[in-house]
Amino acid sequence: GMIVQDVYQFPGVTKSFGDAKMTTLHDVAVKQGSMQQLLVWLGFLEIFGFVAIVQMLQGSDRQPGDFGFDPLNCAANPDALARRQLVELKNGRLAMIATAGMLHHFFITGKGPIQLITG
């Protein structure tokens, strides 16, 4: 989302939020009530995850993140599953570092990631 904001504006976004980007867009969305809607609907989805957390805390052998949904049968090979889990963990960590870098560049320069590169 941070990169797309510099390249493309979806129809109606400028009408609703103006030219706000990154953290400014968040503040505008909070004032308009959009973020509260996200909080309610995403909170509703978290209810399903709560059941899994309770099961895990009661001593079941369930692993974090395992919701029993495996349509591609990735867990058939334990070595391949361990590798995929490690790759996913590293990908998530790299994404967090990248997001932090883009936010700090925005705080310092006031420009988005593509604007920073292109000048």
Phi, psi and omega in degrees: 000325182293323181284319182299326180301329180279337188259322190216143173248121177292147180302132178091344182291316180297323179296321184275318188244356182073212181265018183294141178224157175052239185290330178294321177298320177300313181297319178295318180295324177295315180297325182276348179097000181293321182290330177294322177297318177299318180300316181295311185288321177290326174297322176299319179293330180293340178303321181293327177288333180297322178300317180294323179295317179298317179301317182293319181288341178274006173097012177288165181274013180293135178267151177302135179086354180266103180258011178075014180256105182218069185292337181265002179057046181290336183277001181297323179253107184299326179291317178294323178296316179299320178295315180297321178295319178294318178298317180295320178297314179294322178297318178296319179295317179296322179296321178295320179294318179296318179297316179298320179296316180295321179294317180294322175297321178294319179297322183281314187257338184079011181245149176285175185299317181287320177299323180295321181287316185276349177091000000 
